[in-house]
Amino acid sequence: MIKNRLAIVTLLTGLNFLNYLDRFIVAAVLPRIKADLGLSNFEGGLLATVFLLGYFVTSPIFGLLGDRMSRKWLIAFGVLTWSLATIASGMSNTLVTLILARIAVGIGEASYATLAPTIIDDITPPDKKGKMLAIFFVAIPVGSAAGYLLGGYIQEVWGWREAFFVGGGPGVVLALVCLAIHEPPRKLHAAKQNILEIAGRLARIPLYRRAVLGYCAHTAAIGAFAYWAPTFLSARFASELGKPLPVGTVMTPEVAQVQAEQILGSANFWFGVVTVLAGAIGTVIGGRLADRAIRTLPALPPDASHEHPDNLRAANHQLRVCAIGVAIAFPLAAAAFLVPSAWMFFVLAGIAEVGLFMSTAPINAILLRTAPAFLRASAMAVAIFAIHLFGDLWSPSLVGLFLDHLPLALGMMVLPAGFAIATAVWWPRAREAQSVASSNS
C-alpha cells in the first residue's frame, strides 16, 4: 500500500500530467486532423466540445460515488478509460468515431479530476494545502505544454495518429498503481440526496457560488485560448515561424503541406515552452500566495465547519489571489492578439499566463474549503459541471465559428473579455468582507 503523503501526491501529479498531455495532443495536431478528415474550423472546435460533454456530464456521477465509496477504484477506472480512449482517437478514420473516442476521454478524466484533489486535501495539513495543490496542479501547464510539444514532434516524425498512441500508452499501466493508494479514513455521506439537491445546497454558500461563477468565465476563455493558440500563431506569424524555402523551390501542394506542418510544429513548440514556464511559475506563485494569505489567521480545529468565520475569511483572502491573477492577464492577452510580431506575442502571452495560472491552486482550495467535509467530492463535481457547461464546453466551437467569419485577431478578442468578467466576479466585495469579519467578532 502507498501510505506516504509525498508518494501519493507524486503519483496523482504524474497522472494529472498525463491527463493534460492526452487532452492537448488534439490541439497540437488539429490542422493535420482537419486536413486528413476534411473538417471545418467549427468541426475542429467540436472535438473539444464533445470531450467536455463527456467530462462535465459524468463528473456529478463520480462526485456522488466518491462521497459514498472508495475513491481509488473510481480513479483507476478513469485513468484506464481515458488512456484507452486516447489510443482509440489515433485509430479513428471519421469525424463520428473521433467524436466517440473524445467523449470517452472526457468520461475517464471526469472521474480522475473530480476525486484526486479530494484525496490530496484529506492527507494534507491546512497550512500546506495550497502548496500541495500547487504541486498537483502544476501538472496542468507542464502536461498541456507536453501535449503541444510531443504531439507536434511525433506528428512531424511519424504522423498525428502515432501521437495519440504514445500519449495513451502509459496510463494503461499506471491505472493499476492507483489501486495501491491508502485512502485516509473519512466520514462517508449516507444521505439519499440527488445531485440537484446537493448543487442547490452548495449554491446557497455565497463564497462557493462566487468562486464557481468566476471560474466559469475563466475556464471559457482559457480553454478556447489553449485550443486555438497554435492555429492562431500558424496563421498570423507564418513568415516568422516558418523556415525559408531554398531558392528556386516550386510551391507545389506537397511543398505547401510540408511547410504548413513545419510552421505548426514551430508554433506548438514555442507556445508549449511559454505555457510550461509561465504556467509552472504562475501555479507555484498562486499556491504560495494562497498559503500566505491565511498565515495570519488562527489555526482551525480539524473538525471545523465550512461555515466557521475564520474558514470563510481564509476563502475570501484566497479568492483575492485569483482576482489579482486574472486582472493581470486580461489586458495583456488582448494586446497579444494585436501585436505585429511573434516574439511580442510570446512575451505578452507568457506574462498573461502567469496571471491566469495564479488562480489554479487557490480556486480549488476555495471550492474544497467552502463545502461541507462530507460533500467535498460532490463540490468538486458540481464545480466541474458548471465551469464546463457555462465555460469551455462551447467556447472552442464559438471561437472557431468567429474565426470562420471574422478577421483573425478580432475573432480571438472574445478570450480576454472572459478574463475581464472573471476579474469582476472574483474581485473582493467590501460588504462580504465586512460580513465575514463581523461574524468573527
LOZA-330714 format. One line per 10 residues: number of its first residue (from 0); their letters; for each residue x, y, z of C-alpha. Coordinates in steps of 0.5 Angstrom, whole numbers. Layout:
N
NUM) A) X/Y/Z ~ ...;
//
This chain:
441
0) MIKNRLAIVT) 0/0/0 ~ 2/7/-2 ~ 1/11/5 ~ 7/16/4 ~ 4/23/3 ~ 9/25/-2 ~ 9/19/-6 ~ 1/20/-6 ~ 2/27/-9 ~ 7/25/-13;
10) LLTGLNFLNY) 3/19/-17 ~ -3/24/-17 ~ 1/29/-20 ~ 4/25/-25 ~ -3/22/-27 ~ -5/29/-28 ~ 1/31/-32 ~ -1/25/-37 ~ -9/28/-36 ~ -7/34/-39;
20) LDRFIVAAVL) -2/31/-44 ~ -7/27/-47 ~ -12/33/-47 ~ -8/38/-51 ~ -5/33/-56 ~ -11/34/-60 ~ -10/42/-61 ~ -2/40/-63 ~ -5/36/-69 ~ -11/39/-70;
30) PRIKADLGLS) -9/42/-77 ~ -7/36/-80 ~ -13/32/-77 ~ -17/37/-80 ~ -14/36/-87 ~ -14/29/-87 ~ -21/28/-85 ~ -24/34/-88 ~ -26/38/-82 ~ -28/46/-82;
40) NFEGGLLATV) -26/50/-76 ~ -32/49/-73 ~ -32/42/-73 ~ -25/42/-71 ~ -27/46/-65 ~ -33/41/-64 ~ -28/36/-62 ~ -26/40/-56 ~ -34/41/-54 ~ -35/33/-54;
50) FLLGYFVTSP) -29/32/-50 ~ -32/37/-45 ~ -39/34/-46 ~ -37/27/-43 ~ -33/31/-38 ~ -38/35/-35 ~ -44/31/-35 ~ -41/25/-32 ~ -37/29/-26 ~ -43/30/-22;
60) IFGLLGDRMS) -44/22/-22 ~ -37/21/-20 ~ -38/26/-15 ~ -44/23/-12 ~ -40/16/-12 ~ -34/19/-9 ~ -37/21/-3 ~ -40/14/-2 ~ -35/9/-3 ~ -27/8/-4;
70) RKWLIAFGVL) -24/14/-9 ~ -18/10/-11 ~ -22/5/-15 ~ -26/10/-19 ~ -19/14/-20 ~ -16/7/-23 ~ -23/7/-28 ~ -22/14/-30 ~ -15/13/-32 ~ -16/7/-36;
80) TWSLATIASG) -22/9/-39 ~ -18/16/-42 ~ -12/12/-44 ~ -15/7/-48 ~ -20/12/-51 ~ -14/17/-53 ~ -11/11/-56 ~ -17/10/-60 ~ -17/17/-62 ~ -11/15/-66;
90) MSNTLVTLIL) -15/10/-70 ~ -21/14/-72 ~ -22/15/-79 ~ -28/19/-79 ~ -31/25/-75 ~ -36/21/-72 ~ -31/15/-69 ~ -26/21/-67 ~ -32/24/-63 ~ -34/18/-59;
100) ARIAVGIGEA) -27/17/-57 ~ -26/24/-55 ~ -33/23/-51 ~ -30/17/-47 ~ -23/21/-46 ~ -28/26/-42 ~ -31/21/-38 ~ -25/18/-36 ~ -22/25/-34 ~ -28/27/-30;
110) SYATLAPTII) -27/21/-25 ~ -20/23/-24 ~ -20/31/-24 ~ -26/30/-19 ~ -23/26/-14 ~ -16/26/-14 ~ -16/33/-11 ~ -20/31/-5 ~ -15/26/-3 ~ -9/31/-3;
120) DDITPPDKKG) -14/35/1 ~ -15/30/6 ~ -8/28/7 ~ -5/35/8 ~ -5/40/14 ~ -9/46/13 ~ -3/51/13 ~ 0/47/7 ~ -6/45/3 ~ -4/51/-2;
130) KMLAIFFVAI) 3/48/-3 ~ 1/41/-4 ~ -5/43/-9 ~ 0/48/-13 ~ 5/41/-14 ~ -1/37/-16 ~ -4/43/-21 ~ 3/45/-24 ~ 2/39/-28 ~ -3/43/-32;
140) PVGSAAGYLL) 1/47/-35 ~ 7/42/-36 ~ 2/37/-38 ~ -1/42/-43 ~ 6/44/-46 ~ 8/37/-47 ~ 2/35/-51 ~ 4/41/-55 ~ 11/39/-56 ~ 10/32/-56;
150) GGYIQEVWGW) 4/32/-61 ~ 8/37/-65 ~ 14/33/-65 ~ 11/26/-66 ~ 7/29/-72 ~ 13/31/-76 ~ 17/25/-75 ~ 11/19/-75 ~ 4/22/-76 ~ -2/25/-72;
160) REAFFVGGGP) -4/18/-70 ~ 2/16/-67 ~ 2/22/-62 ~ -5/19/-59 ~ -1/12/-59 ~ 5/15/-55 ~ 0/19/-50 ~ -5/14/-48 ~ 0/8/-47 ~ 3/10/-40;
170) GVVLALVCLA) -4/11/-37 ~ -6/4/-38 ~ 0/1/-34 ~ -1/7/-28 ~ -8/6/-27 ~ -7/-1/-24 ~ -2/3/-19 ~ -8/7/-17 ~ -11/1/-13 ~ -5/1/-8;
180) IHEPPRKLHA) -6/8/-5 ~ -8/8/2 ~ -14/13/3 ~ -15/16/9 ~ -21/15/14 ~ -27/20/13 ~ -34/20/14 ~ -38/18/8 ~ -44/21/6 ~ -50/17/7;
190) AKQNILEIAG) -56/21/6 ~ -60/20/0 ~ -60/27/-4 ~ -59/27/-11 ~ -54/32/-15 ~ -59/37/-16 ~ -61/38/-8 ~ -53/38/-7 ~ -52/43/-12 ~ -57/47/-9;
200) RLARIPLYRR) -54/47/-2 ~ -48/49/-5 ~ -50/54/-9 ~ -53/58/-3 ~ -46/58/0 ~ -44/65/-2 ~ -37/64/-3 ~ -37/58/-6 ~ -42/61/-11 ~ -38/67/-13;
210) AVLGYCAHTA) -32/62/-14 ~ -35/58/-19 ~ -38/64/-23 ~ -32/67/-24 ~ -29/60/-25 ~ -34/59/-31 ~ -31/66/-34 ~ -24/64/-33 ~ -25/57/-36 ~ -29/59/-42;
220) AIGAFAYWAP) -23/64/-44 ~ -17/60/-42 ~ -20/53/-45 ~ -21/57/-52 ~ -14/60/-52 ~ -11/54/-51 ~ -14/50/-56 ~ -14/56/-62 ~ -7/59/-60 ~ -3/54/-64;
230) TFLSARFASE) -7/55/-70 ~ -7/63/-69 ~ 0/63/-69 ~ 1/59/-75 ~ -4/64/-79 ~ -1/70/-76 ~ 6/69/-76 ~ 7/64/-81 ~ 13/68/-84 ~ 17/69/-77;
240) LGKPLPVGTV) 16/61/-75 ~ 17/58/-82 ~ 24/57/-85 ~ 26/60/-91 ~ 25/55/-97 ~ 31/54/-102 ~ 32/59/-107 ~ 28/56/-114 ~ 23/52/-110 ~ 17/51/-113;
250) MTPEVAQVQA) 11/52/-109 ~ 7/45/-110 ~ 1/43/-106 ~ 6/38/-103 ~ 11/43/-101 ~ 6/48/-98 ~ 4/42/-94 ~ 11/41/-91 ~ 12/48/-90 ~ 5/49/-86;
260) EQILGSANFW) 7/43/-82 ~ 14/46/-80 ~ 10/52/-78 ~ 5/49/-74 ~ 11/45/-71 ~ 14/51/-69 ~ 8/54/-66 ~ 7/48/-62 ~ 14/48/-59 ~ 14/56/-58;
270) FGVVTVLAGA) 7/56/-55 ~ 9/50/-51 ~ 15/53/-48 ~ 12/59/-46 ~ 6/55/-43 ~ 10/51/-39 ~ 15/56/-36 ~ 9/61/-35 ~ 4/56/-32 ~ 9/53/-27;
280) IGTVIGGRLA) 11/60/-25 ~ 4/62/-24 ~ 2/56/-21 ~ 7/56/-16 ~ 6/63/-14 ~ -1/62/-13 ~ 0/57/-9 ~ 5/61/-4 ~ 0/67/-4 ~ -6/62/-2;
290) DRAIRTLPAL) -2/60/4 ~ 1/66/6 ~ -6/70/5 ~ -8/65/11 ~ -2/65/15 ~ -4/71/20 ~ -11/67/21 ~ -12/63/28 ~ -11/55/26 ~ -17/52/25;
300) PPDASHEHPD) -19/45/29 ~ -19/39/25 ~ -27/39/25 ~ -28/46/24 ~ -34/47/20 ~ -34/50/13 ~ -38/56/16 ~ -33/57/21 ~ -32/65/21 ~ -24/64/20;
310) NLRAANHQLR) -25/59/15 ~ -29/64/11 ~ -24/69/12 ~ -19/65/9 ~ -23/63/3 ~ -24/71/2 ~ -17/72/2 ~ -15/67/-3 ~ -20/69/-7 ~ -17/76/-8;
320) VCAIGVAIAF) -11/72/-10 ~ -15/69/-16 ~ -18/76/-18 ~ -11/79/-18 ~ -8/74/-23 ~ -14/75/-28 ~ -13/82/-27 ~ -6/82/-29 ~ -8/77/-35 ~ -14/81/-39;
330) PLAAAAFLVP) -10/87/-42 ~ -4/83/-44 ~ -8/78/-47 ~ -12/83/-51 ~ -5/86/-53 ~ -2/80/-55 ~ -7/79/-61 ~ -6/85/-64 ~ 2/86/-64 ~ 6/85/-70;
340) SAWMFFVLAG) 11/80/-68 ~ 11/73/-66 ~ 16/75/-60 ~ 12/80/-58 ~ 6/76/-57 ~ 10/70/-53 ~ 12/76/-48 ~ 5/79/-47 ~ 2/72/-47 ~ 7/69/-42;
350) IAEVGLFMST) 6/74/-37 ~ -1/74/-38 ~ -1/66/-37 ~ 3/67/-30 ~ -3/71/-28 ~ -8/66/-31 ~ -5/60/-27 ~ -4/64/-21 ~ -11/62/-19 ~ -10/55/-20;
360) APINAILLRT) -9/52/-13 ~ -13/58/-9 ~ -19/57/-13 ~ -19/49/-12 ~ -17/50/-5 ~ -23/55/-4 ~ -28/50/-7 ~ -26/45/-2 ~ -26/50/4 ~ -33/53/3;
370) APAFLRASAM) -36/46/2 ~ -38/41/8 ~ -33/36/9 ~ -38/30/7 ~ -39/34/1 ~ -32/35/-2 ~ -32/30/-8 ~ -39/33/-10 ~ -37/40/-9 ~ -31/39/-14;
380) AVAIFAIHLF) -36/35/-19 ~ -41/41/-18 ~ -36/46/-20 ~ -33/42/-26 ~ -40/41/-28 ~ -41/49/-28 ~ -35/51/-31 ~ -35/47/-37 ~ -43/47/-38 ~ -42/55/-38;
390) GDLWSPSLVG) -35/55/-40 ~ -30/51/-45 ~ -36/47/-47 ~ -38/52/-52 ~ -32/57/-52 ~ -27/53/-57 ~ -33/52/-62 ~ -35/59/-61 ~ -28/62/-63 ~ -28/57/-69;
400) LFLDHLPLAL) -34/60/-71 ~ -32/67/-70 ~ -25/65/-74 ~ -29/63/-80 ~ -33/69/-81 ~ -28/75/-77 ~ -21/77/-78 ~ -16/73/-74 ~ -15/78/-69 ~ -22/80/-68;
410) GMMVLPAGFA) -24/73/-67 ~ -20/72/-61 ~ -22/78/-58 ~ -27/74/-54 ~ -22/71/-50 ~ -19/77/-46 ~ -27/79/-45 ~ -27/73/-41 ~ -22/74/-37 ~ -24/81/-35;
420) IATAVWWPRA) -31/78/-33 ~ -27/73/-28 ~ -24/79/-25 ~ -30/83/-24 ~ -33/77/-21 ~ -27/75/-16 ~ -25/82/-14 ~ -26/83/-6 ~ -33/85/-4 ~ -33/90/2;
430) REAQSVASSN) -40/88/4 ~ -38/81/4 ~ -31/82/8 ~ -35/86/13 ~ -40/81/14 ~ -35/75/15 ~ -31/80/20 ~ -37/82/24 ~ -39/74/24 ~ -32/73/27;
440) S) -33/79/33;
//
